[in-house]
């Protein structure tokens, strides 16, 4: 009987080990997850070998790493594909690269990401360099290698094209040593790309990241069903089309896809009025299949005539308990931590100041995935630990700190302790800059005499 029990225990252990699909890097199961497949070499057209590894990058995502090598011609190639679902928003990185440290920034390029270098009028489409983990210098070098490999044939077939490509390769080589620097832009509508911030957890001094709502064309390009590409409220069971919806007193439900497992789930939506502010919509999603939970707050009104900036001095427990509505267009800054989060980093939230800081601390590893893990330098890991400890000390009120919310849409709010006099809170309304209007999509929006403008555009198009 004891032998049988031992056998059952061994079978269960083996089954548990085999059930691991995405083994973490450095774990015991990582060697068992490598799959070797014979495949055709695209260089010499002989048989080579492709190795596939399903793994989990710490504090980032589940990925499939593939590596091909041909022992005959020594051609090799690697790429990476994200196994994570498509994110709710696209992401765009703009980095001002200076020679030296910036060239060594690690880059996770998703399979749908495009990279451009305006200084050279160079654009790398998603098809040319599939998903990969590389550095900025490595990305440029791959372009050089790709242009160089056909130069011998090009010199015989198209001498003029050979000279032009040679000149462009020279410009790419000089770019890596250009003391004036250059700008590199990575745009990924799937939201599954990332560029390392060497200054993390502080703000990137030479880069910016923005999250945006995809267009319908981008949704179709990603393979999303056009019908489900936009949220739509569904009628409740037993309700016919003539029944009016009571958004104020009832919880509405609509179907959506779980951002974790991709299966269909229900999202609940409720409209509430915040005293002395405006109407907001709270949305909560729970997936019955994988247990994923998420919540989001959206403004129930339009864009305000002016932007708003709140500066709150936090000194007591009462300050920590102030109600905060942070919209998805609002940025967060804590000067004592020397940190600033761009628009859309934490999404929309209705919480307290303490809850907002805690949400930020929980998301630090996600916002800077290269701040932890086996490949992280000891100095970087120490800096992150110091940063987290200082943030906890601020929450314990060992020293006062400042919270700054800047919302160009004017849809954020921090509650007052005293309606008449609150010296710890400053509210500033301001005129938006051109870049802020561009971010909100206001520069191309016509709100007056739009019928005449449309007619004029039609007539001009007819004349051409």
Secondary structure, 3 states (H helix, E strand, C coil): CHHHHHHHHHHHHHHHHHCCCCEECCCHHHHHHEEEEEEECCCCCCEEEEEEEEEECCCCCEEEEEEEECCCCCCEEEEEEECCCCCCCEEEEEEEECCCHHHHCEEEECCCEEEEEHHHCEEECCCCCCCEEEEHHHHHHHHHHHHHCCHHHHHHHCHHHHHHHHHHHHHHHHHCCCCCCEEEEEEECCCCCEECCCCCCCCCCCEEEEEECCCHHHHHHCCCCCCCCCCCCCCCCCCCCCCCCCCCCCCEEEEEECCCCCCEEEEEEEEEECCCCCEEEEEEEECCCCCCEEEEEEECCCCCCCEEEEEEEECCHHHHCCEEEECCCEEEEEHHHCEEECCCCCCCEEEEHHHHHHHHHHCHHHHCHHHCCCCCCHHHHHHHHHHHHHHHHHHCCCCCEEEEEEECCCCCEECCCCCCCCCCEEEEEECCCHHHHHHHCCCCCCCCCHHHHHHHHHHHHHHC
